[in-house]
Amino acid sequence: MFKKVAILGRHEDPRVAEPITTLAQYLVQAGIEVLAAEDMSLDFEARRLPEEELSETADLIIAIGGDGAMLYAGQLARRGDIPLLGINRGRLGFLADVTPEEMLDSVGHVLAGEFTTDKRLILEARLERPDADDSTALALNDVVLQRRETGRMLDFVTRMDGRYVNTHAGDGLVIATPTGSTAYSLSCGGPIIEPRLDAVVVLPVAPHSLSDRPIVLPADLGVELRLLERGHARAGLRADGDSMGEIRAEEKLRVD
């Protein structure tokens, strides 16, 4: 089923480098063609490609590291619409839940076709600018509005399915998938959502109101956000931790 397997991970980290090498040797012995990025300096038998081309060639991506490595690998896997398996070498491992001790046995089961697939919801964020090109990003975990200066609250308006919901005052807003409900959303007091649900959670960060609470809604409704003018307050946007830049009062964020 899987003839070409790409391996990803922070190879400069010794805790990641060792299982990468072990896995590559195991795959080669199993008759699998191993693919790796050109800049991966580890010494093992593999076909080297530019990282952005791995998903176009591989049948499967195996990411070794923490949840950050899984989020990054997920972007590549989505481009080629191929499955992704995570080996945990991070702290929590909500996404990469196979331990190094289980790695070879688990990979062996996968190669033998003994697995089930788990599809996850992806958010598409679009920052619409009246005087510039729109900025877009994909997020497996969350899209976050956050203040860029300490001591200044943000004022912003949210709409869902085109209908007005609330005018918020606080440090920002998190729009999270079920996958992301166990990440930043959880630390902000949000609920844990079962991964198979087609839903998102929208929750304010440090709201200056007793009634501004998290909302769980169907994923197909869409969330719209506009920043309001408030002195010199500045706000930035992030999708899975990667910056989308600054958002201004005349711009609109749309998350679907």
C-alpha positions in Angstrom: 0.0 0.0 0.0 2.8 2.4 0.9 5.8 2.1 -1.4 7.3 5.5 -0.8 7.5 6.9 2.7 8.8 10.4 3.6 10.3 11.1 7.0 10.2 14.5 8.6 11.6 15.8 11.9 14.0 18.2 13.6 17.0 16.2 12.7 19.4 18.5 14.6 17.7 17.3 17.9 19.5 14.1 19.1 16.2 12.9 20.6 14.7 13.0 17.1 17.7 12.1 15.0 18.1 8.6 16.6 14.5 7.4 15.8 14.7 8.9 12.3 17.8 6.9 11.5 16.3 3.7 13.1 13.1 4.1 11.2 14.8 4.8 7.9 16.9 1.6 8.2 13.8 -0.4 9.1 11.9 0.9 6.1 14.8 0.2 3.7 15.0 -3.4 5.0 11.3 -3.7 4.4 11.7 -2.8 0.7 10.2 0.7 1.1 11.7 3.7 -0.7 12.6 6.3 1.9 12.2 10.0 1.1 13.8 12.9 3.0 14.4 16.6 2.7 17.6 17.7 1.0 18.7 19.6 4.2 18.4 16.6 6.5 22.0 16.0 7.4 21.6 12.5 8.9 23.4 9.6 7.2 20.9 7.0 6.0 19.8 5.6 2.7 17.1 7.9 1.2 16.0 9.8 -1.9 16.6 13.4 -1.2 14.1 16.0 -2.4 13.2 19.6 -1.7 10.9 19.5 1.3 7.9 21.0 -0.6 8.1 18.1 -3.1 7.9 15.3 -0.6 4.1 15.3 -0.5 3.9 15.1 -4.3 6.0 11.9 -4.3 5.4 10.1 -1.1 2.5 7.7 -0.3 2.8 8.3 3.4 4.5 10.9 5.7 5.9 9.9 9.1 6.7 12.9 11.3 8.9 12.4 14.4 8.8 15.1 17.1 6.1 16.9 19.0 2.8 18.4 18.1 4.6 21.3 16.3 6.2 18.8 14.0 2.8 17.2 13.3 1.2 20.6 12.5 4.0 21.4 10.0 3.9 17.9 8.5 0.1 18.2 8.3 0.5 21.2 5.9 2.6 19.1 3.6 0.4 16.1 3.8 -2.7 18.1 2.9 -1.1 19.4 -0.2 -0.7 15.9 -1.6 -3.8 14.5 0.2 -1.8 11.7 1.7 -1.9 10.2 5.2 0.3 11.2 8.1 1.6 9.2 11.0 3.2 10.8 14.1 5.9 9.5 16.4 6.0 11.4 19.6 9.3 12.9 20.8 7.7 16.1 22.3 6.2 16.8 25.7 2.4 16.2 25.3 1.8 14.3 22.1 -1.8 15.0 21.6 -1.3 14.6 17.8 1.8 12.4 17.6 0.8 9.6 20.0 3.0 6.7 18.9 5.9 6.3 21.3 9.5 5.5 20.1 9.2 2.1 21.8 6.1 1.3 19.8 7.4 2.9 16.6 8.7 -0.1 14.6 5.7 -2.3 15.6 3.2 0.4 14.7 4.9 1.2 11.4 4.9 -2.5 10.6 1.2 -2.7 11.2 0.6 0.3 9.0 2.7 -1.2 6.2 0.7 -4.4 6.5 -2.6 -2.4 6.0 -3.6 -2.9 9.7 -4.8 0.6 10.5 -7.7 3.0 10.5 -7.6 6.6 9.2 -8.7 9.6 11.2 -9.8 12.7 9.2 -9.4 16.1 10.9 -11.1 19.4 10.2 -9.0 22.1 8.7 -9.7 25.9 9.0 -9.1 28.3 6.2 -8.4 31.9 7.3 -8.6 34.8 4.9 -7.6 38.3 5.9 -9.3 40.6 3.4 -7.6 43.9 2.8 -9.2 46.8 0.8 -5.8 48.2 -0.4 -3.7 45.0 -0.8 -4.0 41.3 -1.7 -5.8 39.0 0.7 -3.7 36.9 3.0 -4.7 33.2 3.5 -3.6 30.4 5.7 -4.7 26.9 6.8 -4.9 25.7 10.4 -5.2 22.3 11.8 -5.3 23.7 15.4 -6.5 27.2 15.5 -6.6 30.8 14.2 -5.8 33.3 16.9 -6.3 37.1 17.2 -4.0 38.5 19.8 -3.0 41.9 21.1 0.5 43.1 20.1 1.0 45.6 23.0 0.8 44.9 26.7 -1.7 47.0 28.7 -4.1 47.7 25.9 -7.3 45.7 25.3 -8.7 45.0 21.9 -12.2 45.8 20.8 -13.6 43.6 18.0 -16.9 42.4 16.5 -17.7 38.8 15.6 -20.4 37.6 13.2 -21.3 34.0 12.5 -23.1 32.9 9.4 -23.3 36.6 8.5 -25.2 37.4 11.7 -24.0 39.7 14.5 -22.9 37.8 17.7 -21.0 40.1 20.0 -18.7 43.1 20.5 -15.8 41.9 22.5 -13.2 43.6 24.7 -10.2 41.7 25.9 -6.8 40.2 24.8 -8.0 38.4 21.7 -10.0 35.5 20.3 -9.3 31.8 19.5 -11.1 29.9 16.8 -10.2 26.3 17.2 -10.9 23.0 15.5 -11.7 19.8 17.6 -8.0 19.0 17.2 -7.0 22.5 18.5 -9.5 22.2 21.4 -6.8 20.5 23.4 -4.2 23.2 22.6 -4.3 27.0 23.3 -8.1 26.9 23.4 -7.9 24.5 26.4 -5.6 26.8 28.3 -8.0 29.7 27.8 -10.8 27.7 29.4 -12.4 26.2 26.3 -14.1 22.8 26.0 -12.5 19.6 24.6 -14.3 18.6 21.4 -14.4 15.1 20.2 -12.2 15.0 17.0 -14.9 13.4 14.8 -17.4 16.3 15.4 -17.7 18.8 12.5 -17.6 21.8 14.9 -15.4 24.7 16.0 -15.1 26.6 19.2 -14.9 30.4 19.4 -13.6 31.7 22.6 -12.4 35.1 23.9 -9.0 35.5 25.6 -9.2 37.3 28.9 -12.6 38.9 28.1 -13.5 42.1 30.0 -17.1 40.8 30.5 -18.8 38.2 32.6 -21.1 37.2 29.7 -18.4 36.7 27.0 -18.2 32.9 27.0 -16.9 30.2 24.6 -19.3 29.2 21.8 -19.3 25.8 20.0 -20.9 26.0 16.5 -21.1 23.9 13.3 -18.0 24.3 11.2 -19.8 25.3 8.0 -21.3 28.5 9.5 -18.1 30.6 9.1 -16.8 33.2 11.5 -16.2 36.9 10.6 -14.1 39.2 12.7 -13.5 43.0 12.5 -11.2 45.0 14.7 -12.5 48.3 16.1 -10.5 51.5 16.5 -9.2 51.8 20.1 -6.4 54.3 20.6 -3.1 52.8 19.5 -4.1 49.2 20.2 -2.5 46.8 17.7 -3.4 43.2 16.9 -1.9 40.3 15.1 -3.2 37.0 13.6 -1.7 33.6 13.8 -2.7 30.3 12.2 -1.2 27.3 14.0 1.3 29.6 15.5 2.5 31.0 12.2 2.0 34.8 11.8 -0.5 36.1 9.2 0.6 39.6 10.0 -1.2 42.5 11.6 -4.9 43.2 11.2 -6.2 46.8 11.0 -9.7 48.3 11.6 -10.5 48.5 7.9 -9.7 44.8 7.3 -11.8 41.7 7.9 -10.9 38.2 8.9 -13.0 35.3 7.6 -12.5 31.8 9.0 -14.3 28.8 7.3 
